[in-house]
Amino acid sequence: MNTSRTDQNFGSLLAAVRRLASEVAAPHSDNVDKEARFPVETLAALRQAGVLSAAVPRDLGGAGCSMVELGQLCAALAQSCGSSAMVLAMHYSQLACIARHGEQTEFFRGYLRDLVTHQYLLASMTSEVGTFGDTRSSICAVERADGRFTLKKDATTGSYCQHADAVLVTCRRDKDAASGDQVLVMVRREDCTLKQTTSWDTLGMRGTCSPGFKLESGGAQEQIVPGAFADSSAQTMVPYSHILWASLWWGVAADAVGRAANFVRGQARQKPGTTPPTATRLAEVSLQLQAMKQNWMSAAQAFDAVATGAAGREELMSIGWALQLNNLKIGCSEAAPQIVHGALQIVGILGYKNDSPFSLGRHYRDVLSASLMISNDRIAAKSASMLLVFKDSP
Ligand SMILES: Cc1cc2nc3c(=O)[nH]c(=O)nc-3n(C[C@H](O)[C@H](O)[C@H](O)COP(=O)(O)OP(=O)(O)OC[C@H]3O[C@@H](n4cnc5c(N)ncnc54)[C@H](O)[C@@H]3O)c2cc1C
């Protein structure tokens, strides 16, 4: 295993992800979906290629990829396996929280160096029985004594927690804190017990393996990410989650459109010199796909422009940014199923069948999770209240 990845650049990482997507993720994706099992082969290949440390800053041995670059990695993988890409996107969101908010502590700098060496996988636990999808409020609280902490959480949903090396858990700062006064705690897998409380037999994103869990954990206090979660949420977790999720939903939709395009070309070959009627529908979905890509790409570029520096971080706390990210999430989560639906109308019964090279069932089911993964209604309600006081144009 490499101990440093500074030799890597974005180009080599993207080439590696494209290769492993077609050689490893694609051949296993149907079985991962059917069995609702974790994509172990793809994660092993991602580790082997050093992709899990792409978001670690270069001075700590990682590739220091920007948001635009991480989005392209997630999009490339999603074209072969949506669940694998969702795991990668969630991992990068957690890694970014440590890299951007733990950067001042020797402990987290050391942890990131170790992550580069060992290619640790990070999971997230924000949901909780009682607060459900409201990431900005917690019932559970971290308790501190003698340099150690203990933390218990009853989470409704915890993707790939059983397979992760650490889980980043939101909780109240202490037992007297208000529900919104939260911190983020990095819990090592070996320092916690996870009791599965619900099943994960879902329509889509089945390979993310995301049942409910009761977590009981302990560790050193230095594992508590410095600062308030209010800051790391607005400056890092929300932008990384919403932009990278959008990029991977786009990747799933792009593969569906790719299958539809192959179908239309096959029809055209059967009647040389004519344009099949399905080609007009293909032109329509390709327009929607392009618009969706522009949406997440421009958000990623805008984030990269403000990502560093105190002024940029302050800007990310603004209502304008919150609205922009909410709109991105709602827009892309609604666009992806519409695009896959359009592709299905082109392909017809061969897309509806589960055993054809043009099958679109997995794509369709995977992107249906997008509007639920932080409910669009919940996000729209937050935007509605912000728009009451937001005066500038977004
Ligand atoms: C594939 C996938 C992976 C996930 N992975 C993780 C993970 O790793 N870690 C994690 O913590 N969570 C994870 N989640 C959970 C996710 O973050 C949300 O917590 C969860 O999807 C919300 O569940 P819910 O719909 O029951 O809850 P809620 O958000 O509480 O919504 C319940 C219902 O109430 C409605 N509603 C809620 N608020 C409002 C409002 N203000 N106005 C109008 N209607 C409203 C919603 O539309 C919905 O119908 C994952 C979810 C998915 C789909």
The ligand as an SDF file (V2000), in Angstrom:
LIG
                    3D

 53 58  0  0  0  0  0  0  0  0999 V2000
  -29.9710    6.2580    0.0630 C   0  0  0  0  0  0  0  0  0  0  0  0
  -30.0320    6.9500    1.3840 C   0  0  0  0  0  0  0  0  0  0  0  0
  -28.9150    6.9680    2.1900 C   0  0  0  0  0  0  0  0  0  0  0  0
  -28.9460    7.6220    3.4300 C   0  0  0  0  0  0  0  0  0  0  0  0
  -27.8190    7.6020    4.2060 N   0  0  0  0  0  0  0  0  0  0  0  0
  -27.8380    8.2040    5.4110 C   0  0  0  0  0  0  0  0  0  0  0  0
  -26.6830    8.1890    6.2480 C   0  0  0  0  0  0  0  0  0  0  0  0
  -25.6560    7.6470    5.8790 O   0  0  0  0  0  0  0  0  0  0  0  0
  -26.7490    8.7830    7.4600 N   0  0  0  0  0  0  0  0  0  0  0  0
  -27.8710    9.4140    7.8800 C   0  0  0  0  0  0  0  0  0  0  0  0
  -27.8670    9.9410    8.9810 O   0  0  0  0  0  0  0  0  0  0  0  0
  -28.9880    9.4540    7.1180 N   0  0  0  0  0  0  0  0  0  0  0  0
  -28.9890    8.8630    5.9070 C   0  0  0  0  0  0  0  0  0  0  0  0
  -30.1110    8.8790    5.1250 N   0  0  0  0  0  0  0  0  0  0  0  0
  -31.3120    9.5110    5.6860 C   0  0  0  0  0  0  0  0  0  0  0  0
  -31.5550   10.8920    5.1280 C   0  0  0  0  0  0  0  0  0  0  0  0
  -30.4850   11.7220    5.4050 O   0  0  0  0  0  0  0  0  0  0  0  0
  -32.8330   11.4640    5.7390 C   0  0  0  0  0  0  0  0  0  0  0  0
  -32.7040   11.5250    7.1110 O   0  0  0  0  0  0  0  0  0  0  0  0
  -33.9950   10.6130    5.4690 C   0  0  0  0  0  0  0  0  0  0  0  0
  -34.0370   10.2580    4.1040 O   0  0  0  0  0  0  0  0  0  0  0  0
  -35.2530   11.3570    5.8440 C   0  0  0  0  0  0  0  0  0  0  0  0
  -36.2130   10.3910    6.1990 O   0  0  0  0  0  0  0  0  0  0  0  0
  -37.7530   10.7030    6.3900 P   0  0  0  0  0  0  0  0  0  0  0  0
  -38.3290   10.9710    5.0420 O   0  0  0  0  0  0  0  0  0  0  0  0
  -38.3880    9.6390    7.1860 O   0  0  0  0  0  0  0  0  0  0  0  0
  -37.7670   11.9230    7.3600 O   0  0  0  0  0  0  0  0  0  0  0  0
  -38.2280   13.4020    7.3340 P   0  0  0  0  0  0  0  0  0  0  0  0
  -37.2390   14.2920    6.6800 O   0  0  0  0  0  0  0  0  0  0  0  0
  -38.5170   13.7140    8.7380 O   0  0  0  0  0  0  0  0  0  0  0  0
  -39.5540   13.4620    6.4710 O   0  0  0  0  0  0  0  0  0  0  0  0
  -40.7290   12.7220    6.7800 C   0  0  0  0  0  0  0  0  0  0  0  0
  -41.8770   13.2480    5.9540 C   0  0  0  0  0  0  0  0  0  0  0  0
  -42.2100   14.5600    6.4270 O   0  0  0  0  0  0  0  0  0  0  0  0
  -42.1810   15.4870    5.3640 C   0  0  0  0  0  0  0  0  0  0  0  0
  -41.6050   16.7240    5.8750 N   0  0  0  0  0  0  0  0  0  0  0  0
  -40.5600   16.8470    6.7330 C   0  0  0  0  0  0  0  0  0  0  0  0
  -40.3350   18.1350    7.0140 N   0  0  0  0  0  0  0  0  0  0  0  0
  -41.2470   18.8540    6.3320 C   0  0  0  0  0  0  0  0  0  0  0  0
  -41.5440   20.2340    6.2220 C   0  0  0  0  0  0  0  0  0  0  0  0
  -40.8360   21.1400    6.8940 N   0  0  0  0  0  0  0  0  0  0  0  0
  -42.5430   20.5960    5.3890 N   0  0  0  0  0  0  0  0  0  0  0  0
  -43.2690   19.6930    4.7440 C   0  0  0  0  0  0  0  0  0  0  0  0
  -43.0500   18.3640    4.8120 N   0  0  0  0  0  0  0  0  0  0  0  0
  -42.0560   17.9540    5.6010 C   0  0  0  0  0  0  0  0  0  0  0  0
  -41.3040   14.8530    4.2880 C   0  0  0  0  0  0  0  0  0  0  0  0
  -41.6930   15.2570    2.9940 O   0  0  0  0  0  0  0  0  0  0  0  0
  -41.5770   13.3770    4.4700 C   0  0  0  0  0  0  0  0  0  0  0  0
  -42.6850   12.9920    3.7320 O   0  0  0  0  0  0  0  0  0  0  0  0
  -30.1200    8.2520    3.8670 C   0  0  0  0  0  0  0  0  0  0  0  0
  -31.2540    8.2470    3.0530 C   0  0  0  0  0  0  0  0  0  0  0  0
  -31.2210    7.6200    1.8180 C   0  0  0  0  0  0  0  0  0  0  0  0
  -32.4550    7.6330    0.9530 C   0  0  0  0  0  0  0  0  0  0  0  0
  1  2  1  0
  2  3  1  0
  2 52  2  0
  3  4  2  0
  4  5  1  0
  4 50  1  0
  5  6  2  0
  6  7  1  0
  6 13  1  0
  7  8  2  0
  7  9  1  0
  9 10  1  0
 10 11  2  0
 10 12  1  0
 12 13  2  0
 13 14  1  0
 14 15  1  0
 14 50  1  0
 15 16  1  0
 16 17  1  0
 16 18  1  0
 18 19  1  0
 18 20  1  0
 20 21  1  0
 20 22  1  0
 22 23  1  0
 23 24  1  0
 24 25  2  0
 24 26  1  0
 24 27  1  0
 27 28  1  0
 28 29  2  0
 28 30  1  0
 28 31  1  0
 31 32  1  0
 32 33  1  0
 33 34  1  0
 33 48  1  0
 34 35  1  0
 35 36  1  0
 35 46  1  0
 36 37  1  0
 36 45  1  0
 37 38  2  0
 38 39  1  0
 39 40  1  0
 39 45  2  0
 40 41  1  0
 40 42  2  0
 42 43  1  0
 43 44  2  0
 44 45  1  0
 46 47  1  0
 46 48  1  0
 48 49  1  0
 50 51  2  0
 51 52  1  0
 52 53  1  0
M  END
$$$$
